Amino acid sequence: MAAGGSRHAGGAGSGRLVTQVAIIIVSFNTREDLSRCLDSLHASPPAATCEIVVVDNGSTDGSADTVRKFPNVRLIESGGNVGFARANNIGIRATMSVNLLVLNSDTIVPAGAIDRLLTELDANPDVAVVGPRIVDGQGRAELSFGRMMGPFSEFRQKRLGRGPVDELTRRRGYPDWVSAACLLVRRADADAVGLFDERYFMYTEDVDFCAAIRARGRKVLFASDIEIVHLRGRSAATAPEQTNAAYRRSQIAFYKKHNPRWVPFLRLYLWLRGLSE
């Protein structure tokens, strides 16, 4: 793995190097998937200088011990399940790099994918965020980008079938957001918006983050010709009820921030379906 840095930082004698990209992986009870993800990064490391940091959110399945087996991966133990947004912020603040790659623990990174994402940033100075096409283990695309979240865009997105999703994800474009399952961002842009909003424990933090990026006049790019494999939902599957509740809380928090007039209707909808916040 390319472990060198582009320049020294932190003052004379600090010994710390600024790499081209820091890869931040948040883990919660996904030991096997995390090991597979790290294996993929080590099997075909990026040519860019990089560092890999895993922030473990209090896993009880031996995830932390798995990370310790990888010599070039730094482990940060958060001390408990502090949520996806906060854990990513912990990892970001612990690194020094020009760019940041937020990556799910249940992903597999093909050879060259990270370098190609970095090339997109280098070639497009007006772009702050790049997301790849994301496919599952059978090569089926997931809709990992979209319009700004709202009642109508959520409805449209949930009604899309497999065919339209495959077609949509083969088009390069500038959506309102891309998924934090694999999201590359310039550190300067991430710092400018205050990183991820920690009111979101899990879900919608990527939509909110990209909205903050775009509010500064910067662009979000969906690079359809670069693929990442996402073995979706492994962490969520370990606690489905808590995961669904976390989504509803994040959904309410998002609407309070961006669409407050819709909050009473959303709460009524959840109540009619027998769902609580």
Phi and psi in degrees as GROMACS dihedral restraints (atoms count N, CA, C in turn):
[ dihedral_restraints ]
;  ai    aj    ak    al  type     phi  dphi    fc
    3     4     5     6     1   -73.2    20    10
    4     5     6     7     1   102.5    20    10
    6     7     8     9     1  -102.1    20    10
    7     8     9    10     1    -6.2    20    10
    9    10    11    12     1   -72.9    20    10
   10    11    12    13     1   166.6    20    10
   12    13    14    15     1  -119.4    20    10
   13    14    15    16     1   170.5    20    10
   15    16    17    18     1   -89.3    20    10
   16    17    18    19     1   -27.7    20    10
   18    19    20    21     1  -163.6    20    10
   19    20    21    22     1   159.2    20    10
   21    22    23    24     1   -77.4    20    10
   22    23    24    25     1   152.5    20    10
   24    25    26    27     1  -142.4    20    10
   25    26    27    28     1   161.2    20    10
   27    28    29    30     1    87.5    20    10
   28    29    30    31     1    10.8    20    10
   30    31    32    33     1    96.4    20    10
   31    32    33    34     1   167.8    20    10
   33    34    35    36     1   -62.5    20    10
   34    35    36    37     1   134.5    20    10
   36    37    38    39     1    80.0    20    10
   37    38    39    40     1     3.6    20    10
   39    40    41    42     1   -70.4    20    10
   40    41    42    43     1   -30.0    20    10
   42    43    44    45     1    75.3    20    10
   43    44    45    46     1    -2.1    20    10
   45    46    47    48     1   -89.3    20    10
   46    47    48    49     1   143.3    20    10
   48    49    50    51     1  -118.0    20    10
   49    50    51    52     1   143.8    20    10
   51    52    53    54     1   -88.4    20    10
   52    53    54    55     1   115.9    20    10
   54    55    56    57     1   -90.5    20    10
   55    56    57    58     1   169.6    20    10
   57    58    59    60     1   -73.0    20    10
   58    59    60    61     1   -31.1    20    10
   60    61    62    63     1  -152.3    20    10
   61    62    63    64     1   138.1    20    10
   63    64    65    66     1  -106.2    20    10
   64    65    66    67     1   127.8    20    10
   66    67    68    69     1   -98.8    20    10
   67    68    69    70     1   117.1    20    10
   69    70    71    72     1  -107.9    20    10
   70    71    72    73     1   121.3    20    10
   72    73    74    75     1  -122.3    20    10
   73    74    75    76     1   123.0    20    10
   75    76    77    78     1   -97.6    20    10
   76    77    78    79     1   132.7    20    10
   78    79    80    81     1  -124.9    20    10
   79    80    81    82     1   137.0    20    10
   81    82    83    84     1  -145.5    20    10
   82    83    84    85     1   100.4    20    10
   84    85    86    87     1    54.8    20    10
   85    86    87    88     1    46.7    20    10
   87    88    89    90     1  -127.6    20    10
   88    89    90    91     1    45.1    20    10
   90    91    92    93     1   -52.1    20    10
   91    92    93    94     1   -50.2    20    10
   93    94    95    96     1   -66.3    20    10
   94    95    96    97     1   -43.5    20    10
   96    97    98    99     1   -66.2    20    10
   97    98    99   100     1   -41.3    20    10
   99   100   101   102     1   -61.1    20    10
  100   101   102   103     1   -43.9    20    10
  102   103   104   105     1   -60.7    20    10
  103   104   105   106     1   -41.3    20    10
  105   106   107   108     1   -65.1    20    10
  106   107   108   109     1   -40.2    20    10
  108   109   110   111     1   -62.9    20    10
  109   110   111   112     1   -49.0    20    10
  111   112   113   114     1   -65.2    20    10
  112   113   114   115     1   -36.2    20    10
  114   115   116   117     1   -58.9    20    10
  115   116   117   118     1   -42.8    20    10
  117   118   119   120     1   -65.1    20    10
  118   119   120   121     1   -37.8    20    10
  120   121   122   123     1   -68.3    20    10
  121   122   123   124     1   -34.2    20    10
  123   124   125   126     1   -83.4    20    10
  124   125   126   127     1   -28.9    20    10
  126   127   128   129     1   -68.2    20    10
  127   128   129   130     1   -38.5    20    10
  129   130   131   132     1  -134.7    20    10
  130   131   132   133     1    74.0    20    10
  132   133   134   135     1   -67.8    20    10
  133   134   135   136     1   150.9    20    10
  135   136   137   138     1   -66.0    20    10
  136   137   138   139     1   151.9    20    10
  138   139   140   141     1   -71.9    20    10
  139   140   141   142     1   -26.9    20    10
  141   142   143   144     1   -66.4    20    10
  142   143   144   145     1   147.5    20    10
  144   145   146   147     1   -66.6    20    10
  145   146   147   148     1   137.0    20    10
  147   148   149   150     1  -152.2    20    10
  148   149   150   151     1   164.5    20    10
  150   151   152   153     1  -133.8    20    10
  151   152   153   154     1   148.3    20    10
  153   154   155   156     1  -117.9    20    10
  154   155   156   157     1   128.6    20    10
  156   157   158   159     1  -126.4    20    10
  157   158   159   160     1   128.1    20    10
  159   160   161   162     1  -107.3    20    10
  160   161   162   163     1   124.2    20    10
  162   163   164   165     1  -102.1    20    10
  163   164   165   166     1   111.6    20    10
  165   166   167   168     1   -93.7    20    10
  166   167   168   169     1   125.5    20    10
  168   169   170   171     1   -93.0    20    10
  169   170   171   172     1    51.9    20    10
  171   172   173   174     1    73.3    20    10
  172   173   174   175     1    36.7    20    10
  174   175   176   177     1   -61.7    20    10
  175   176   177   178     1   148.5    20    10
  177   178   179   180     1  -116.8    20    10
  178   179   180   181     1    12.2    20    10
  180   181   182   183     1  -108.3    20    10
  181   182   183   184     1    13.5    20    10
  183   184   185   186     1    86.8    20    10
  184   185   186   187     1    13.8    20    10
  186   187   188   189     1   -58.1    20    10
  187   188   189   190     1   -42.9    20    10
  189   190   191   192     1   -61.7    20    10
  190   191   192   193     1   -41.1    20    10
  192   193   194   195     1   -65.3    20    10
  193   194   195   196     1   -34.3    20    10
  195   196   197   198     1   -63.2    20    10
  196   197   198   199     1   -43.3    20    10
  198   199   200   201     1   -61.7    20    10
  199   200   201   202     1   -38.7    20    10
  201   202   203   204     1   -62.9    20    10
  202   203   204   205     1   -16.9    20    10
  204   205   206   207     1   -79.2    20    10
  205   206   207   208     1   -12.5    20    10
  207   208   209   210     1   -99.2    20    10
  208   209   210   211     1   112.1    20    10
  210   211   212   213     1   -64.2    20    10
  211   212   213   214     1   -28.6    20    10
  213   214   215   216     1  -103.6    20    10
  214   215   216   217     1    20.8    20    10
  216   217   218   219     1  -115.8    20    10
  217   218   219   220     1   131.0    20    10
  219   220   221   222     1   -95.4    20    10
  220   221   222   223     1   132.0    20    10
  222   223   224   225     1  -102.6    20    10
  223   224   225   226     1   130.0    20    10
  225   226   227   228     1  -120.4    20    10
  226   227   228   229     1   121.9    20    10
  228   229   230   231     1   -97.2    20    10
  229   230   231   232     1   118.8    20    10
  231   232   233   234     1   -75.1    20    10
  232   233   234   235     1   -16.7    20    10
  234   235   236   237     1    91.8    20    10
  235   236   237   238     1    -0.3    20    10
  237   238   239   240     1   167.0    20    10
  238   239   240   241     1   178.1    20    10
  240   241   242   243     1   -83.3    20    10
  241   242   243   244     1    91.7    20    10
  243   244   245   246     1   -90.6    20    10
  244   245   246   247     1     1.0    20    10
  246   247   248   249     1    96.6    20    10
  247   248   249   250     1   161.5    20    10
  249   250   251   252     1   -69.4    20    10
  250   251   252   253     1   -46.6    20    10
  252   253   254   255     1   -63.7    20    10
  253   254   255   256     1   -49.5    20    10
  255   256   257   258     1   -65.2    20    10
  256   257   258   259     1   -39.8    20    10
  258   259   260   261     1   -64.0    20    10
  259   260   261   262     1   -40.8    20    10
  261   262   263   264     1   -62.5    20    10
  262   263   264   265     1   -41.1    20    10
  264   265   266   267     1   -62.4    20    10
  265   266   267   268     1   -38.1    20    10
  267   268   269   270     1   -59.5    20    10
  268   269   270   271     1   -46.5    20    10
  270   271   272   273     1   -65.8    20    10
  271   272   273   274     1   -40.4    20    10
  273   274   275   276     1   -62.2    20    10
  274   275   276   277     1   -45.7    20    10
  276   277   278   279     1   -69.1    20    10
  277   278   279   280     1   -18.2    20    10
  279   280   281   282     1   -90.4    20    10
  280   281   282   283     1     0.8    20    10
  282   283   284   285     1  -118.5    20    10
  283   284   285   286     1   165.0    20    10
  285   286   287   288     1  -133.0    20    10
  286   287   288   289     1   110.6    20    10
  288   289   290   291     1  -159.0    20    10
  289   290   291   292     1   161.1    20    10
  291   292   293   294     1   -75.3    20    10
  292   293   294   295     1   -36.8    20    10
  294   295   296   297     1  -128.8    20    10
  295   296   297   298     1   162.9    20    10
  297   298   299   300     1  -128.5    20    10
  298   299   300   301     1   132.8    20    10
  300   301   302   303     1  -115.6    20    10
  301   302   303   304     1   109.4    20    10
  303   304   305   306     1   -85.4    20    10
  304   305   306   307     1   123.9    20    10
  306   307   308   309     1  -136.8    20    10
  307   308   309   310     1   130.4    20    10
  309   310   311   312     1   -67.5    20    10
  310   311   312   313     1   150.4    20    10
  312   313   314   315     1   -71.8    20    10
  313   314   315   316     1   -18.7    20    10
  315   316   317   318     1  -100.9    20    10
  316   317   318   319     1    36.7    20    10
  318   319   320   321     1  -113.3    20    10
  319   320   321   322     1   160.0    20    10
  321   322   323   324     1  -125.2    20    10
  322   323   324   325     1   127.9    20    10
  324   325   326   327     1  -103.2    20    10
  325   326   327   328     1   112.1    20    10
  327   328   329   330     1   -66.4    20    10
  328   329   330   331     1   158.2    20    10
  330   331   332   333     1   -57.6    20    10
  331   332   333   334     1   133.2    20    10
  333   334   335   336     1    85.5    20    10
  334   335   336   337     1   -10.9    20    10
  336   337   338   339     1   -63.9    20    10
  337   338   339   340     1   -44.1    20    10
  339   340   341   342     1   -66.5    20    10
  340   341   342   343     1   -42.2    20    10
  342   343   344   345     1   -63.0    20    10
  343   344   345   346     1   -36.1    20    10
  345   346   347   348     1   -70.0    20    10
  346   347   348   349     1   -36.3    20    10
  348   349   350   351     1   -64.0    20    10
  349   350   351   352     1   -42.4    20    10
  351   352   353   354     1   -63.4    20    10
  352   353   354   355     1   -37.6    20    10
  354   355   356   357     1   -61.4    20    10
  355   356   357   358     1   -37.1    20    10
  357   358   359   360     1   -62.1    20    10
  358   359   360   361     1   -42.5    20    10
  360   361   362   363     1   -63.5    20    10
  361   362   363   364     1   -44.9    20    10
  363   364   365   366     1   -61.5    20    10
  364   365   366   367     1   -34.9    20    10
  366   367   368   369     1   -84.3    20    10
  367   368   369   370     1   -12.3    20    10
  369   370   371   372     1  -132.5    20    10
  370   371   372   373     1    83.9    20    10
  372   373   374   375     1   -62.3    20    10
  373   374   375   376     1   -20.5    20    10
  375   376   377   378     1   -85.0    20    10
  376   377   378   379     1    -3.4    20    10
  378   379   380   381     1   -96.9    20    10
  379   380   381   382     1   130.7    20    10
  381   382   383   384     1  -101.7    20    10
  382   383   384   385     1   -30.9    20    10
  384   385   386   387     1  -130.6    20    10
  385   386   387   388     1   137.6    20    10
  387   388   389   390     1  -129.0    20    10
  388   389   390   391     1   134.7    20    10
  390   391   392   393     1  -125.3    20    10
  391   392   393   394     1   143.4    20    10
  393   394   395   396     1   -90.5    20    10
  394   395   396   397     1   173.3    20    10
  396   397   398   399     1   -70.7    20    10
  397   398   399   400     1   131.3    20    10
  399   400   401   402     1  -113.4    20    10
  400   401   402   403     1   128.3    20    10
  402   403   404   405     1  -125.0    20    10
  403   404   405   406     1   157.8    20    10
  405   406   407   408     1   -86.8    20    10
  406   407   408   409     1  -172.5    20    10
  408   409   410   411     1   -64.2    20    10
  409   410   411   412     1   -19.1    20    10
  411   412   413   414     1   -98.6    20    10
  412   413   414   415     1     7.3    20    10
  414   415   416   417     1    82.8    20    10
  415   416   417   418     1    10.1    20    10
  417   418   419   420     1   -85.4    20    10
  418   419   420   421     1   132.5    20    10
  420   421   422   423     1   -74.3    20    10
  421   422   423   424     1   146.9    20    10
  423   424   425   426     1  -111.5    20    10
  424   425   426   427     1   152.0    20    10
  426   427   428   429     1   -80.4    20    10
  427   428   429   430     1    96.3    20    10
  429   430   431   432     1  -104.9    20    10
  430   431   432   433     1    23.7    20    10
  432   433   434   435     1  -157.0    20    10
  433   434   435   436     1   169.6    20    10
  435   436   437   438     1   173.5    20    10
  436   437   438   439     1  -171.2    20    10
  438   439   440   441     1   -80.2    20    10
  439   440   441   442     1   165.4    20    10
  441   442   443   444     1   -53.5    20    10
  442   443   444   445     1   135.7    20    10
  444   445   446   447     1   -66.4    20    10
  445   446   447   448     1   130.1    20    10
  447   448   449   450     1  -163.2    20    10
  448   449   450   451     1   172.7    20    10
  450   451   452   453     1   -59.6    20    10
  451   452   453   454     1   -37.2    20    10
  453   454   455   456     1   -79.5    20    10
  454   455   456   457     1   -40.1    20    10
  456   457   458   459     1   -67.6    20    10
  457   458   459   460     1   -36.4    20    10
  459   460   461   462     1   -63.1    20    10
  460   461   462   463     1   -43.0    20    10
  462   463   464   465     1   -61.7    20    10
  463   464   465   466     1   -47.0    20    10
  465   466   467   468     1   -61.4    20    10
  466   467   468   469     1   -43.1    20    10
  468   469   470   471     1   -66.2    20    10
  469   470   471   472     1   -38.6    20    10
  471   472   473   474     1   -69.9    20    10
  472   473   474   475     1   -22.7    20    10
  474   475   476   477     1   -90.8    20    10
  475   476   477   478     1    -5.6    20    10
  477   478   479   480     1   -69.9    20    10
  478   479   480   481     1   134.7    20    10
  480   481   482   483     1   -90.2    20    10
  481   482   483   484     1   178.4    20    10
  483   484   485   486     1   -60.1    20    10
  484   485   486   487     1   -43.2    20    10
  486   487   488   489     1   -60.9    20    10
  487   488   489   490     1   -54.1    20    10
  489   490   491   492     1   -58.9    20    10
  490   491   492   493     1   -35.6    20    10
  492   493   494   495     1   -64.1    20    10
  493   494   495   496     1   -44.6    20    10
  495   496   497   498     1   -60.9    20    10
  496   497   498   499     1   -42.9    20    10
  498   499   500   501     1   -66.1    20    10
  499   500   501   502     1   -46.1    20    10
  501   502   503   504     1   -61.5    20    10
  502   503   504   505     1   -38.1    20    10
  504   505   506   507     1   -79.8    20    10
  505   506   507   508     1     0.5    20    10
  507   508   509   510     1   -98.5    20    10
  508   509   510   511     1     6.2    20    10
  510   511   512   513     1  -109.3    20    10
  511   512   513   514     1   122.6    20    10
  513   514   515   516     1   -68.6    20    10
  514   515   516   517     1   142.3    20    10
  516   517   518   519     1  -173.4    20    10
  517   518   519   520     1  -175.6    20    10
  519   520   521   522     1  -120.5    20    10
  520   521   522   523     1    83.6    20    10
  522   523   524   525     1   -78.8    20    10
  523   524   525   526     1   179.1    20    10
  525   526   527   528     1   -77.1    20    10
  526   527   528   529     1   -28.4    20    10
  528   529   530   531     1  -153.8    20    10
  529   530   531   532     1   157.0    20    10
  531   532   533   534     1  -128.0    20    10
  532   533   534   535     1   157.9    20    10
  534   535   536   537     1   -71.3    20    10
  535   536   537   538     1   141.2    20    10
  537   538   539   540     1   -79.1    20    10
  538   539   540   541     1     4.9    20    10
  540   541   542   543     1   -61.4    20    10
  541   542   543   544     1   -31.9    20    10
  543   544   545   546     1  -156.2    20    10
  544   545   546   547     1   103.6    20    10
  546   547   548   549     1  -137.5    20    10
  547   548   549   550     1   118.4    20    10
  549   550   551   552     1  -100.3    20    10
  550   551   552   553     1   130.6    20    10
  552   553   554   555     1  -140.8    20    10
  553   554   555   556     1   145.3    20    10
  555   556   557   558     1   -68.3    20    10
  556   557   558   559     1   135.2    20    10
  558   559   560   561     1   -59.3    20    10
  559   560   561   562     1   -38.8    20    10
  561   562   563   564     1   -59.5    20    10
  562   563   564   565     1   -38.9    20    10
  564   565   566   567     1   -72.3    20    10
  565   566   567   568     1   -40.1    20    10
  567   568   569   570     1   -62.5    20    10
  568   569   570   571     1   -43.5    20    10
  570   571   572   573     1   -63.3    20    10
  571   572   573   574     1   -37.9    20    10
  573   574   575   576     1   -63.9    20    10
  574   575   576   577     1   -27.3    20    10
  576   577   578   579     1  -102.5    20    10
  577   578   579   580     1     7.7    20    10
  579   580   581   582     1    78.7    20    10
  580   581   582   583     1    24.9    20    10
  582   583   584   585     1    63.1    20    10
  583   584   585   586     1  -154.1    20    10
  585   586   587   588     1   -80.5    20    10
  586   587   588   589     1   143.2    20    10
  588   589   590   591     1   -74.6    20    10
  589   590   591   592     1   116.9    20    10
  591   592   593   594     1   -79.5    20    10
  592   593   594   595     1     1.4    20    10
  594   595   596   597     1   -70.4    20    10
  595   596   597   598     1   -18.0    20    10
  597   598   599   600     1   -92.4    20    10
  598   599   600   601     1   109.2    20    10
  600   601   602   603     1   -69.1    20    10
  601   602   603   604     1   -41.7    20    10
  603   604   605   606     1  -162.2    20    10
  604   605   606   607     1   129.4    20    10
  606   607   608   609     1    83.5    20    10
  607   608   609   610     1   148.7    20    10
  609   610   611   612     1    68.2    20    10
  610   611   612   613     1    -6.5    20    10
  612   613   614   615     1   -65.4    20    10
  613   614   615   616     1   -29.9    20    10
  615   616   617   618     1   -71.8    20    10
  616   617   618   619     1   -38.8    20    10
  618   619   620   621     1   -64.3    20    10
  619   620   621   622     1   -44.3    20    10
  621   622   623   624     1   -63.9    20    10
  622   623   624   625     1   -43.3    20    10
  624   625   626   627     1   -61.7    20    10
  625   626   627   628     1   -46.4    20    10
  627   628   629   630     1   -66.5    20    10
  628   629   630   631     1   -33.0    20    10
  630   631   632   633     1   -63.2    20    10
  631   632   633   634     1   -40.6    20    10
  633   634   635   636     1   -66.1    20    10
  634   635   636   637     1   -38.5    20    10
  636   637   638   639     1   -61.9    20    10
  637   638   639   640     1   -47.6    20    10
  639   640   641   642     1   -67.9    20    10
  640   641   642   643     1   -29.0    20    10
  642   643   644   645     1   -64.4    20    10
  643   644   645   646     1   -19.5    20    10
  645   646   647   648     1   -92.9    20    10
  646   647   648   649     1     8.2    20    10
  648   649   650   651     1    83.9    20    10
  649   650   651   652     1    14.0    20    10
  651   652   653   654     1   -98.8    20    10
  652   653   654   655     1   160.5    20    10
  654   655   656   657     1  -106.2    20    10
  655   656   657   658     1   153.7    20    10
  657   658   659   660     1  -113.5    20    10
  658   659   660   661     1   128.3    20    10
  660   661   662   663     1  -114.3    20    10
  661   662   663   664     1   132.6    20    10
  663   664   665   666     1  -101.8    20    10
  664   665   666   667     1   114.4    20    10
  666   667   668   669     1   -96.9    20    10
  667   668   669   670     1    96.2    20    10
  669   670   671   672     1   -70.2    20    10
  670   671   672   673     1   -17.8    20    10
  672   673   674   675     1   -93.8    20    10
  673   674   675   676     1     4.9    20    10
  675   676   677   678     1  -115.4    20    10
  676   677   678   679     1   128.2    20    10
  678   679   680   681     1  -117.7    20    10
  679   680   681   682     1   144.3    20    10
  681   682   683   684     1  -128.2    20    10
  682   683   684   685     1   140.7    20    10
  684   685   686   687     1   -91.5    20    10
  685   686   687   688     1   131.2    20    10
  687   688   689   690     1  -124.8    20    10
  688   689   690   691     1   111.8    20    10
  690   691   692   693     1   -85.5    20    10
  691   692   693   694     1    77.0    20    10
  693   694   695   696     1   -59.9    20    10
  694   695   696   697     1   137.9    20    10
  696   697   698   699     1    81.8    20    10
  697   698   699   700     1    12.4    20    10
  699   700   701   702     1   -64.7    20    10
  700   701   702   703     1   -46.0    20    10
  702   703   704   705     1   -66.5    20    10
  703   704   705   706     1   -43.2    20    10
  705   706   707   708     1   -62.9    20    10
  706   707   708   709     1   -32.3    20    10
  708   709   710   711     1   -66.4    20    10
  709   710   711   712     1   -21.3    20    10
  711   712   713   714     1   -73.8    20    10
  712   713   714   715     1   -19.2    20    10
  714   715   716   717     1  -151.5    20    10
  715   716   717   718     1    71.5    20    10
  717   718   719   720     1   -62.4    20    10
  718   719   720   721     1   -40.0    20    10
  720   721   722   723     1   -65.0    20    10
  721   722   723   724     1   -45.4    20    10
  723   724   725   726     1   -64.9    20    10
  724   725   726   727     1   -36.5    20    10
  726   727   728   729     1   -65.2    20    10
  727   728   729   730     1   -45.1    20    10
  729   730   731   732     1   -63.8    20    10
  730   731   732   733     1   -39.2    20    10
  732   733   734   735     1   -65.5    20    10
  733   734   735   736     1   -38.8    20    10
  735   736   737   738     1   -64.1    20    10
  736   737   738   739     1   -38.7    20    10
  738   739   740   741     1   -62.8    20    10
  739   740   741   742     1   -43.8    20    10
  741   742   743   744     1   -64.1    20    10
  742   743   744   745     1   -39.0    20    10
  744   745   746   747     1   -65.5    20    10
  745   746   747   748     1   -41.2    20    10
  747   748   749   750     1   -66.9    20    10
  748   749   750   751     1   -38.5    20    10
  750   751   752   753     1   -61.4    20    10
  751   752   753   754     1   -46.1    20    10
  753   754   755   756     1   -61.7    20    10
  754   755   756   757     1   -45.2    20    10
  756   757   758   759     1   -61.3    20    10
  757   758   759   760     1   -39.4    20    10
  759   760   761   762     1   -65.2    20    10
  760   761   762   763     1   -45.8    20    10
  762   763   764   765     1   -66.5    20    10
  763   764   765   766     1   -36.2    20    10
  765   766   767   768     1   -60.1    20    10
  766   767   768   769     1   -37.0    20    10
  768   769   770   771     1   -81.0    20    10
  769   770   771   772     1   -41.2    20    10
  771   772   773   774     1  -109.6    20    10
  772   773   774   775     1   -30.0    20    10
  774   775   776   777     1  -137.8    20    10
  775   776   777   778     1    62.0    20    10
  777   778   779   780     1   -60.3    20    10
  778   779   780   781     1   -28.6    20    10
  780   781   782   783     1   -68.7    20    10
  781   782   783   784     1   -18.4    20    10
  783   784   785   786     1   -90.6    20    10
  784   785   786   787     1    -8.3    20    10
  786   787   788   789     1   -59.3    20    10
  787   788   789   790     1   -46.7    20    10
  789   790   791   792     1   -59.0    20    10
  790   791   792   793     1   -38.0    20    10
  792   793   794   795     1   -69.3    20    10
  793   794   795   796     1   -38.2    20    10
  795   796   797   798     1   -65.2    20    10
  796   797   798   799     1   -43.4    20    10
  798   799   800   801     1   -63.5    20    10
  799   800   801   802     1   -39.3    20    10
  801   802   803   804     1   -63.8    20    10
  802   803   804   805     1   -43.3    20    10
  804   805   806   807     1   -59.3    20    10
  805   806   807   808     1   -45.3    20    10
  807   808   809   810     1   -64.8    20    10
  808   809   810   811     1   -39.7    20    10
  810   811   812   813     1   -64.7    20    10
  811   812   813   814     1   -42.0    20    10
  813   814   815   816     1   -64.4    20    10
  814   815   816   817     1   -29.2    20    10
  816   817   818   819     1   -88.7    20    10
  817   818   819   820     1     1.4    20    10
  819   820   821   822     1    76.2    20    10
  820   821   822   823     1    25.3    20    10
  822   823   824   825     1  -110.3    20    10
  823   824   825   826     1   136.9    20    10
  825   826   827   828     1  -109.0    20    10
  826   827   828   829     1   163.0    20    10
